[in-house]
């Protein structure tokens, strides 16, 4: 038997889950999924019909036929002949992605970057003031030392600060 205590599999998993970054990541994924649903609904409910108003149909219904005449079964809506390219769906999904990315950037990333830059500037200013104070204190201490040395040593180089009984012998 080793002297070290064995860590159970459950204890290791519990420690992993309790790390702050894992919980933050889980919250971000859940919020991101909910936000994506909102954006997808806006794209399907607002943007696609607006594009359809300028065109002839909803954006997701735009398609092209790659090979042969495209025949669609009216009951199921699936192509029975030809190869259909659904570029309207791709465009709709791309718009959803661009809108999501723009909202995340402008409402989350950009404000956070500005906040962190301001915070870094304040910290740098505080460090600069602290460094100036440290340099000033060092300069004052050097001046005090020099003043004490000049008081101890007279103008002719004699040491006036000797202890009694230690006269200068030449």
N, C-alpha and C positions, 0 to 999 in steps of 0.2 A: 504494500500500500504506500502511495506517495503521501508526502506531508501536505501537499496542496489540496485544497478542497475542490472537488469536481463540480463544474458548473453544469447544471442540467440543461437540456435542450430547450425546455420551456422558459427557464430563467434567461437564457441568451436571447431568445425571441422576444421576451418581455422587455429586456434592456434595449434591444434594437428598436422596438416600437415606441419606447418612451423617449428616444432622442428627439430633440426639438425639431431638427430639420426634416425628419420623416413625417411628423405630424403636420408641419407647415406645407410640405409637398402634397400630402393627402388633401388638405383643405384647398390648396390651389387647384388640384385636379377636379375636385367636386365643384368648386365655384366656376372653373373654366368650362366644365361640361354644361352647367346651367346657363352660363352666359352664351355659350355656343348655340344652345337651343333658342334663346331669345333672338340672336342674330339671324339664325336660319329662318325663324318665323317672320322676321321683318323682311328678309329677302324674298321669301315665298309669298308673303301677304301684301307687300307694298311695292318692292322693286320690280318683281316679275310682272305684275299687272300694269305697272307704269310703262315698262318696256313693251308690253303687249298692246298698250294704248297707242303707241307710236308705230307699231308693226301690225301684224294681222292676228297674232295669237300670243298666248303666255310664253315667256322666255324659255321655259323648260320644254315646250312643245316644238321648238325650232330644231330641225334636223335636215340632213342631206342624205341623199341616196348614193352610196359608193358604187354599187354594182347592180345593174339591171333596174327595172322599174320596182319601186318599193310598194308593196301591197300590204295593207294593214287589215287584220281581221277586225271588223267593227264591234264584235261582241267582246273579245278579250283585249283588244288594243295592241296586240303583238304583231310584229312583222311576219308575214307568211312567205313573202318573196323579197329578194334583194337584200342588200346589206345597208342598214341604216346607221348613220353617224349622228349621235344625239349631242351635237355641239351646244345646244341651248342649255342642257343640264350641266355641262362642263362650265359654261360661262356663268351660270347661276351659282354654282359651288365656288367658283373663283371669286365672284363678287362677295359672297358670304365670308370667304377667307380674308379678302382685302378689308372689308368693313370691320371684322373682328380684330385684325392686326392694327388697323388705324385707331380703333377705340382703345385697345390695350396700350398702344404707344402713347397716344395723346392724353389719356386719362390716368395712366398708371406709370409708365416708364419715364416719360418726360418730366412730370412733376417730381417723381422720386429722384431723378438725376439732378434736378435743380436744388432740391432740398439737401441732398448729399453734398453738392458743390458748396452751398452756403455753409453747411456744417463744417466742411473741411476748411473753408476760409476762416471761419471763426476759430477753429482749433489751431490753425496755423498762426493766426494773429495772437492768440493766447500764448503759444509757444514762443513767438517772437518777443513778446513782452517779457516772458519768463527768462528768455535767454539774455535780453537786455538787462534785466534786473541782476542776473547772475554775473554778467560782465561788469556792471556798475559796482556791485558788491566787491568783486575781485579787485577792481581799480581802487576803491576806497581802502581796502585792506592793505594794498601795496603802498598807498600814500601814508597810512598810519605806520607801517613798518619803516618806511624811509624816514619819517619824522622821528620815530623812536631811535633809529640808528644815528641820525644826525644829532640828536640830543646827547646820546651816549658818547659819541666821538666829537671832540672839540674841533675848532678851526685849524689847529696845528696838528691834528691827527692824534691828540692825546685822548686817552680813554677816561672820561669823567664818570663813567658809570661803574667803576670797580667797587668791589666790596671792601669794607674797612679792613685795614691790615694788609691790603694787597697793593701797596704803592708801586709805582712804575720804577723799575730798576733798569739803568742803562749801563 
